[in-house]
Amino acid sequence: MSSEKTNQSWGGRFSEPVDAFVARFTASVDFDKRLYRHDILGSQAHARMLTQAGVLSEAERDAIVAGLDEIRGEIEAGTFEWRVDLEDVHMNIEARLTERLGVVGKKLHTGRSRNDQVATDIRLWLRDEIDAILAELDRLQAGLLQLAETEADTIMPGFTHLQTAQPVTFGHHLLAWFEMLSRDHERLVDCRKRVNRMPLGSAALAGTTYPIQRQVTCELLGFEAIGGNSLDGVSDRDFAIEFCAAASLAMMHLSRFSEELVLWTSAQFQFIDLPDRFCTGSSIMPQKKNPDVPELVRGKTGRVFGALTGLLTLMKGQPLAYNKDNQEDKEPLFDAADTLRDSLRAFADMVPAIKPKREIMREAARRGFSTATDLADYLVRKGLPFRDCHEIVGHAVKYGVDSGKDLAEMSLDELRRFSDQIEQDVFAVLTLEGSVNARDHIGGTAPAQVRAAVQRGRALLAQR
């Protein structure tokens, strides 16, 4: 069965209407209508530029700008009729403008194509999305700094291979996530620079014969630069791929953070408690308190990874210039941005509310011979080679395993079985406080360094 409507933007070439199924299959309006604000913004800037170029009169420009404002109002009020036969957000808005203004509405598309129009819309949309994501990143990092400062003296075990390694402070551990998120912030800021380049004026692929003034449109839309090649301007989506790559790295960090939160809330660790509002229960087991927010963020990471892989695959075989394949760029990009922003928002709300169980953390750090390296370093300072010290401490740990004693619980006589260089002062380095305080350098876990790092972090946020 054929459609009774023909898209009048290109219907003159065709002798029969598009099949109804094909119209639905090829249409993008169901998802690209979320670009409406940016499409209208770009069209208004284009109309103003055409007036300066002498293509539109001032009266025509004013009618177009006002008409587009009214259409935006209709869309936001929910009274706008979206038509599948008009394919996309661009033609739906243009058709409505023409309904309102007649011939004047038809003049808007002079000197441009949907190819450069959609590329412009996506960049404008993504620019705003990056700004919103950066704001959530800032909020999460501020929460991490607040909690890290409060817990600068709280001792917990540090892990490698998920085995107890050395004592660290909880504040120091939290600041590791701050550092990762700082790099995510840098990547997104850098990505934004390449997003913020204007393709409008590329037209379909070769530019336009009209006397357009691209610098005018560039300034009106707040772009930092104008795309230097019309073929490239309409056809590449590397900026979207780059965003998804940066988003994937940020989600990977959130996923690792989520895994720790899941572990720490378990009965096996019991390091922290998450407020009830970030958890759910079980339909059958009344005792359960499930850390659903971190679990879901961990799961949603795969969506963003999938968006990155999908966009890379979408673009890898395309010749220049625009191809219909590019219609498939929006849904994964939209989903990646939504997922990252929502995940950051959830974490920014949740992290300041984390309640550490300090005594359980400390007891866990006391077990597992976490000060073994401190004993080795102690012997090095006595003049022994580190490899010999490593072996000596290994024997002491084996003895501790067999006797059920931590190093700090052994008597001086017991410790001297392994080296006569060990004296009474060894117990100062075998305490948890002695261990963390000894690592008093930039990037170290000493409480003083944690507090200094918090101040550096706040200065960094203040500069953004």
N, C-alpha and C positions, 0 to 999 in steps of 0.2 A: 504494500500500500504506500502511496506517495504522499508527501506532505503537501498541504494546500498553500503553504507560505514559502516564499523565496526570500532569502537574505538579499535585500536590495543594494547592499554595499558591493556585491559582486555578481548579482543575478543576471545582468545583461548578457553575459557570455553564454548562458545556459539555456537550452531549449525545453527543459523539463525540470520540475522542482526536485530537490534532494529527497531521497527516500526517508521516511520518518525515522526508521531505525538508524540510518546513517547520520541523520541530523542529531539524534541523541548521542550516538557513539562518538561523533567528532566534536560535540559541543564541550566547552569548558566552563560555561557560566555557573554551573552548580558549585564550583570551587573557586574560580577566579573572581567571583563577585566580591570577595573580601578585599580586593584591590580598589574598590570604588572610590575611596577618598583620595588615593594617590592618582588614580586615573583622572579624576576631576581636577586635582591640583595641576597635573601635567597639562591638561587641556586648557585650563585657564592661562597658564604661562605661555602656552603655544599661541593662544589667541592674542595675548598682549604683544608677543613678538611679531606676529603677522601684521599687527597694526603699525608697529614701528617700521616694518619692512614695506608698508604701503599696500599690502594685500587685502587687509580689512580696514573698514572705516572705524572711527572711534565709536560710532553708534552701534555698529555691528559687534565690535568687541564688547561693549557694555552689555548688550543684549545676551551675548553668549556667556559672559561671566556670571551675570545675574541668573540666567536660565540654568546654568550648571549648579549654582548655589541652591536653587529651588529643587533641582533633582536630588542633590545630596540630602536635602530635608525630607524628600519623599522616601528615599531609601532608609534613612534613619528612623522615620516614622513607621516603616513597614508597609507603606501603601504603594510602593513601586512594583510594577509587574515585570518580573524577569522572564524573558522569553527564550526558550531553547533554540528556536529557529534562528535567532540572532547570534547564536554561537557563544558569545563571550561578553565580558563586562564592558568592553569598549563599544561594541556595536549596540548593546542594549542602551547604554547611556546616550550615544550619538543619535540613535533612532528616537529616543524620547525627546532629546533636544530639538530634533527636526520637527517632531509633532508640535512642539511648543512654538518654534520660531519660523518654521517653514524653510524657505531658501537660505536664510542666514545660517540656520543650523547645519545645512549641508556644506557650508564653506569652511567649517572648523577643520576638516581633515586635509585641507590644502597643505602641501609640502611635507606630509608625513605619511607613514604607513603603520598598520597595526604591528608590523615587525619591530620598528623602533619604539612604538608606543608601549608595547608590552614590556620590552626590555627596560624602558624608563620606569614604568610602574613598579616592576619587581625591585629595581634598585632603590626607589623611593621607599617602598614598603620595608625592604630588608634593612635599610638605614635606620628607620624608626624602631624596628624590632631589635637591632643590635643595641640601640640606646636603652631600650627597656631592659634588655638582658644585662647590660653593664650596670644598671641601677640595682638590679637584684643581686648581682655579684658583689657590689659594694656593701649592700645590706648584710649579706652572709658573712663577708669578711669582717665587718664591724662586730658582728655577733661573736665570731671566733676570737677576736681580740679581747672582747669583754670577758669571755669565759676563760681564756688563757691567762689573763691577768689575775682573775680570781683564784685560779688553780695553779699559780706559778710554783707553789711549794708542795703541791700534791704529788706524791711519788707513786709510780706505777711501773710494772715491768715493761721494758722495751723488748721487742721481738725481732728475731730473724728466723725464717722458716717456720714461723708461728711457734717457735720455742723461746723460752725465756733467755734473753741475751744479756742486757745490762739495765740497771735502773735508769729511768728517765722521769721527768715531771710530766704530769698530764698537760700542763700549759705548753710545754715544749712540743708534745705530741700534736696538740691542736694547731700549733703554729706551722707544722709541716703542711697541713691542709691550706693554711693561709698562703704559704709560698706557692703551692700548686695553682691555687685560684688566681694568684697574682699573674702568673704566666698565662693563664687562660684569659685574663683581662687584657694583657698586652697583645695576645694574638687577635682578639676580637677588635681591639682598637686599630690594629694594623690592617686587619681584614676590611674594616669599615672604609679605610682610605681607598681601596680598590673598588669597593662597592660604589663609592661616591663619585663616579665618573659618568658623564652624561652621554648616552647613545642617541638621544633625540636629535633629529636632523640627518640621521643615516638613511631615513626613509625605508624603502623596501630592502635595498642592498647597496645602491650606488650613489646615494645622496639625492638631491632634488634640484630641479632647474629654477625653482623660485628663489628670490633673493633673501633667503632666511638669514637671520643674525643669531647664530648659535650661542654666542657669548651672552646675549641678552637672556635667552632661556636658561642658560647655565646659572646665571646670577639669580634669576627669579626663583629657581628651584633649589638653590643652595648647594649645587654640586661644586666640587673642588676643581674639576677638570673636565674637558670635553674629549670624548672618544676620538682618537686620531684616524680611524679607518672605518668607513661605513660598513664594509663586509664583516669586520670583527664586531662592530657595535651591535649588529642585529643577531649575530649567530652564536656567540660564545656565552657560556654560562659558568665560566671558571670562578667568577665571584661567588656564585651560589655553592659551588663545590668547595671552595675555600672556606666559606662559612660553615658548611656541614663538617668539614675536617676540624675546624676549631671547636665546633659544638661537640663533635665526637670526643675530642680530648677532654673537654670540660665534663662531659657526661661520664667518661672513663674515671675521672677523678672523683666525681660524686658517687659512682658505683663502688669504688674502693672504699670510700668513706662509709657508704651504706653497709658494706660487708663488715666493717669494724663495729658499726653501731649494732648490727644484728648479733654479732658475736658477744659484744659487751653486755647486751641486755639478756643474754641467755643464762639459764641456771648454772651452766658450767663456768661462766665468767663472773657474772653479777657485778660488773664494774660500774655500770651506770643505770639510771632509771629514766625512761622517757615519759613525759606527761601522757595521761590517758587520751588526750585529744589527738595525739599522733599515732594511736594504736587502735587495734580492734580486738574483739574476743573470738571465741570459737562457738559454733552452733551446737556442739556436743560436749566440749570439755570446759566446764565452768571456770577452771583455774587459769585458763590461757590468757595471756596479754601479748598479742602479736605485734611486732614492730613493722606494721604494714607500710608506713611511708618510706623508710629506707629500703624495704624489700621491693616496693613498686618502682622506686627510682632506679634501683639496680636492674630491674627488668626492663624499664623503659629505655635504658641505655642502648639496647639492641635495636630499637626503632631508629635511633639517630645514626647508629652505625649502618643500618640498612639504607637510610636516606643517602648517606655518602656513597655507598657502593652503587646504589641505583642511579644516582646522577652521573657518576663516573662511567657507568655502563651505557647510560643514555647518550652521552656525548662522544664516546670513543670512536664511533664509526661514521659520524656525520661529515659530509662534505660541506664546504661553504656554499650558500650562506644560510639563511633561515630554512628550517625543515619543520614539518608538522610534529615530528618527534618532540620538539621543544615544549609542546603543550604539556608533556609529562614532567616538566621540571617543577611545577608549582606545588603539587600535593606533597611530595617528599620534603621540599623546602619548608612549606608551611608547617608540616608536622614536626620537623626537626626544631624549628624555632619555638613552636608552642611547647614542645616537650622540655627543651632546655630551660625556657623561662619559668615554666610551672615547677620544674624540679628545683631550680634555684630558689623560687619563692617558698616552696615547702621547707627547704633546708634553712633558709633565712629566718623563717618563723620558729623552727624547731630547735636549732642549735643553742640559742641563748637559754632555752628551757631545760637543757640536759642537766641532770643532777648526778654528779659522780658519787660513788660509794667509796669514800676515801680509805677507810680501814680495810676493806676487802682488797682494794688496789695495792695498798701497802703490804698486806700479807702475801699477796701474789708475787710482789717484787722480792720479798724476803726469801721466797722459795726459789729453787732452781739454780742456786749458785750464781746469782746475777752479779756478784762482786768479784768473780774469779779474775777478770781482766785487771781489776784494781790491785789484786794481790800480785799478779805478774808485774804490773807497772811498779809496784812497791819494791819488788826484788831487783828490777832493772835499776832503780835509783840507788840500790845498794851496791851496784857495780857488776851485776851478773848479765850475761848476754840474754836477749829477749827469748831466743829459742830454748835456752836452758830453763828460763823462768816458766815458759809455756809448759814444758814437760813436768817441772816441779809442781805447778799448780794442778796439772792434770792428775797427778798422783794424789794430791790432796782432795780433789773433787771425787775421785774414785773411793777414797776412804770415807768421804762424807756420804756418798751414796750407800755404801755398805753399812755405815753406822747410823744413818738417818739424821746426820747433823749438817747444818749449813756451815759455811766457813766461819761466819761470825759467832757461831755457837761452840766452836772448838776452843779448847784451852790453848794457852801459849805452848805448853809442852807438846800437845798434839800437833800443832802447826810446825814446831821445830823438828819434828820427825822428818820433815821433807826438806828443810833448809835451816842451817844454824844461823843464817843471816836474818831470820825473822825475830823481831824484838817486840816489846810490849806496845810500841807505837803502831803496830800493824792494825790494831783494832779501830784506829781512827779512820783508816781507809776501807775497812770492811763494813762499816755502817752504810746504810742507804743514803743518809744525808751527806756523809763524807764522799760517797761516790759521785752523787750529782753535783755537789758543790765544787768538786775538783775539776769539773769540765767547764771552767769559767773563761770562755773565749767566745768570740762572735760565732753564733750558730750552735753553741753548746747548750746543754740541758740545765746548767746551773740556774737557780731561780733568779739571780741577778741578771743573767743574760736573757732569760725569758721576759722579764719586765722591760729590759732595754729594747728587745725585739718588738714588744707590744707598742712602745713609743715610736719606733721607726715605722711600724705598720700604720699607726694612726697618722703620722706625718704623710705617708704615701697616699692614704685615702683623702687627706685634706688637699693634696695637690691635684687630684683628678678633676 
